[in-house]
Amino acid sequence: MGSQTLARLGIRTHHQPCAACRMLRRRCDSNCILAPYFPGDEPDKFAGVHKVFGASNVIKLIQMVEETNREDAVKALVYEARARLRDPVYGSTGTIFQLQRMVQDLKLQLKSTNARVLELQQQKDQLLGIFMNVDHLDVLSSVDHGPSFSLDYEDSLASNLLIGKPH
């Protein structure tokens, strides 16, 4: 049974104050709009939001949002508050710009790497072409039975005389 059901039956339950009411030192009742989003065991969550936006602004913001979207709105407030505490000037925008810069750098690296891969692929293809042509020439020369060149005795004498060797 929920605490509201128990309260209707007249049974008193001990309600833990939410982190917001605890920090603001006020009584936290079952109608507290902040209790579902800032549980008592997560005081840092509300502390950052309070420091950046202020309690009354947070309450106004939560009330302006439809109940079905409030949890997401509070998550966004907590995220932005933490980002603002880390980077008071740019907040979450600074993080977004940093991530966008990283994406651009990675795109450039990818483009460069793809160009290098293409270049290496072309070199490989050229080397394979040369290798295949050398093998092809070796096969052709072993198959070729055309006229062959050989030196006979008179040719060898003439070449020795040209070189200056005695016969």
Disulfide bonds with the S-S distance in Angstrom:
none
